Amino acid sequence: MGDRPAPRRVDRTIEGFAAVLSEVPTAVAGAGERWLQGTFDRYARTYGNGPGYAAIVGSGPHAPTLHWERCDGPVRPGDLLLLDMGVEVRSHYTADVTRTFPVSGSFSPVQRQVHDLVERAHRAGLTQVAPGRAFTDFHHAAMEVIARGLDDWGLLPVSVDEALSERGQHHRRYLICGIGHHLGLDVHDCARSSPEAYHGARMAPAMALTVEPGLYFHVHDRTVPPELRGIGVRIEDDLLVTPTGAEILSAALPIDATGLETWTKERI
């Protein structure tokens, strides 16, 4: 590396994503999810302090499992590959980035339909990250897009307004986690803070956080049509709150389906 400044943890993480995608043919040939998890872990230990957390490599029906850390399944052509990974650099700060890639290089129509809805929710959340805004603003913005999209697909048993109400939340059957968290020395930094100091606080310059909406249709979930079962999609970016808005630190990774197809084909 010479005298060049060490890349930020997010830059190293994106390089790790590229290293993993280059090994997808080996994974498809039989090495499976384990090989891809091991590839990222090796990269993180070589170019950083190690993985910031147990890398999540969920292929096919494992993608809808929120924290699939076992990574012991096959990787098959036609599947989606959900990668949630972060390099911890030697300062001990970590990244936390997620993208969902098509193993064969192209999304099927129904996979793209799900991905496009998650992308719209993600973009809605990103617009709400700015100093002075409530920490929960990006969560609510993304959730509203998800709820309206599920309603358009006929998957909500109640109205959108009722689903979005505090006592409703019917859309969260398919999105059971929050939309983001603080990020720093720990992948969920400030997790033990009081509600008033965390979710009840306002965003301020120099805060680092993630935005990560998703949709998770488990393979045995009969509340959704068969073509949706087994599809899991998440998009997660790392952001730095600035005095005037936010910088997307992981912007080098595309978030749209077409961009991800191109990024995949260039590396597999």
N, C-alpha and C positions, 0 to 999 in steps of 0.2 A: 504493500500500500504506500510505501515511501512516506513523504511528508504530507500527502493528501489527507484532509480531515476525515475522520471516520464517518461513514454515512449514518444517518439517523436510523433508529431501530425500525421504523416503518419501511425505509428503503431496503434494509436487509431482509425484512419479512417478504416484501414483494419479490426480491431475488429468490427467496426460498420457495415462493409459489411457482416461479418459473422452473426451478430445479425439480419440483414435484411433478409438474405437468410433463416434463421431458421423460419421466419414468412411467407415465401412464401405460405405454405399450407393454412394459414388463409386468405391470400390475394386471393388465388384461390377460396376459399370457399365463397367469397363474399365481403370481406373487401377491396379488390382492391389496387390500387396504393397509396391511402391515408394512408392505414395502414402501408405500407412499408416506406413511407416518415416520418410518425410519429414515427416509430420505430427508424429510424436513428436520427431524431431530439432529441428524448428522450435520446438515447445513448450519443449523442454529448453534451447535456446539463448536463448529469450526470458525464461523465468522461472528460469533457473539458469545455470550455467557452460557447460552443454551436456550431451549424453548421456554417461553414465559409461562406456559401452562401446558397441560397434556394436549397435544395436537388432536383435533377432531377431523377425521377422515371418514365421511359417511357416503357410501355409494349405494345407489338404488334405494331399496326399502330402508336402509339405515339412515338416509339423509333426513327423514322426519324425526329421528330421535335427537332430542335437543343437545345432549352432551354425549355423543357417541365416541367414547374414548377407548373402547375395546379394539376397534379398528382391526377386526379379525375376519371380515367378510370378503367376498370376491368383488372385483371390479369388472363390469360387463359392458360390452358395446350397447349403446342406446340408453344407458343409465345416466342420471345426473350424479355429479360428484361434488359434494359439499365439503369445502375445506375451510376450517376455522383454525387459524394458526398465528403465532406471534413469536418473534425473536426477542429475547431479553439480551440487551447489549451489556458490555462490561461495566457500565455505570449502574447496572441493575434495573434500569427502566425498561419497560416492555411495550410491545405493540400488541394489537388484537384486531385482526382483519379477517373477514369472511367473504368468499365468493363461491358461487355455485356454477360449475362448468359442465358442459355436455361431453361425456366421455368420447363420443364419436366425432366431436367437433361441431355438431349442429343440434340445436334444440328441436324436438318434435313440436308440432303445433300446440298441443296441450301443455307441454313443459314451458314453452314460450309464453303461453297465456298466463300461467302462474307466475313466471318470472317477471313479466311485464307489470302485473299488479303489485308485486313486491317492490319493483323499481319505482313505481309511482309513489308508493308509500314512503320509500326511502328518500326520494327527492323532496317530498313534503316535509319530512322530518328535518332534512338538512337545512331547509330555509328558515327553520325556527331556532337555529343555534346562533346566538348573538348575546353580547353583554346586556344585562338588565332583564332579559327574559327569564321566566320561570324555568327551572330545570325540567319540569314535566311538559313543557310546551311541545317539544319535538315528539314526545311519546304520544300525546293526544292527537297531534296532526297526522302522524303515521297511522294510528289506530283508526281514525275516521276514514282514511282512504281504504284501508283493509275492509272495514265494515261495509262501506258502500259497494266495494267490489264484490264481496261475498253475497251481498243482497242482489246485485245484478245477476249473479249466477244462481240465484234461488236457494242459497244455502243457509239463510238466516230464518229461524222460526218466528221472529218478531220483526217489528219495524227497525230501521236503522237508528232512529232516535231512542227507542227502548234499549237496543243493544248497546248504544254508547252511554246510556245512563249508568249511574254508579251501581245500581242494583241489577243492571242487565248484564252486559259484557258477554253476550252469547257468541260473538265473533272470536272470543279468546279460546274457544275450544280448539281452534286451529292456530293459535298464537299465544301460547300459555306463559310466555316470559315478558319482561319489560322490553322497551325499545332501545335501551342504552344504559351506560354507566360511566362513572369516572375512570380514568386510566392514568397509571403512573408507575410507581415502584411495584405495585401489585396490579394484576389484570382487572380486579374490581376494587380499585383504590377507594378508601373511605367507606368500605362496606359496613363498618361498625359505627359510623356516625349516627347521630340522632336524626329522626325524620326531618326535623326542622332545619338541620344543617346540610341535609342531602337533598331529598326530593322536594322539600319545602323551600329551598334556597333559590337564589337568583344566580344565573351564570355571570361570570366575571372574566375579564382578560387574564390570560395565562392558564386557564383551566384546560385540561385535556380530557376528552370524553369520546365515547363511541355512540354511533347511531346504527341500530341493527334490526330492522324489521324482518319478518319472515313469514312463511306459511308452511304448515306441517300437516300433511294428509297421510295418516298412518295406513299401512297396507290393509289392515282389518277394519277400518272405519267405514261402517255402512251408512253413515250420514252423508257421505259424498258419493258421486257416481263412480263407477269402476275405473274410468280413465284417469281420475285424480288420485286414486289410492296408490300410496307408495312414493308420492312426489313430495320432496322437501326442498325449500329454497330459502336461503338467507343472504342478505347483503349487509356487510358491516364495514364502515369506514371509521378511521380515527381522525378526530378534529381537534384543532387548537382554537380556543376562543380568542379573538383579537379585539383591540379597542373599537373596531368598527363592524365586526361581524365574526367570521370564522374562516380558518384555513383548513381545507381538507388535506390532511397529511398523506393519505393513501390514494390521492387522485390519479396516480400513474396506472392504477388498475381500472379498467373500464367497468361500468356498472350496468350498461345496457346489454341486451341479449346479443345483438349483432357484434358489438365490440368484444364481448367475451368469446364468441365463436371465432373471431379473427385471432384473438390473443391465444386461444387454445390451439388452433391449427398451426400457428407460427412456432409452437413449442413442442407439440407432440411429434 
